[in-house]
Amino acid sequence: MVTSTVEQEMLLVQEMQLLLAEKRTALSVLRTGVGISALPLGIFSVLIATSGNYKTVGVLHLIIPVILVCIALFVFSGYLVVRAMRKITLTEDRIRKIKHRSTAIETLLD
């Protein structure tokens, strides 16, 4: 009986390690999404800062694609952030369930 209890605890520890690795991956996706969202803001800042040097109508054929790419990047970054937040929430719920199953793991993580 003691061996099976030890094996169960080891299995729970391995599950916890897997979930924590998934959480780290989701956090890196979240960081990437936030970083990608900063790129369009920087591009718009440069366009606004240099807008006195050109006439908007004259370079409209260049500005429209840039704006479309910026919008696409911003939408993609929003997708990454939302997806990462959902994954983090799901992983946290699973971690909470495992912590309730084992008092040893609960004392380690709290």
Phi, psi and omega in degrees: 000324181295321181296319180293326177293318178295319179296321178295318178296320179295321178296318178295322178295319178294320175299319180295319178297319178297315180294321178293327175294320177296322179293319177298320178296317179296323178293325177289326175295320177298316179297320178296317179299319178293321178295319179293327180291337179285334182298309178298326179295322177294319179296316178296324178297318179294318179297319180290319181295326182260010184294340177286344184270354182214162175264128185300321181295325182289333181244023182298325179293343176264325184287321182300312177298323179296317179295320178296319177294320179296318178296318179297318178296320180293319177295317179297319179294323176297320177299315180297318181294314181296317180297318179294320180295320177296318180294320179296316179298316179297316180294319178299320178297318178294320178297318179299320179295319179292322179297326179287336179282333185229121178288330179295317179290323180297320179289330178289321187266348179263000000 
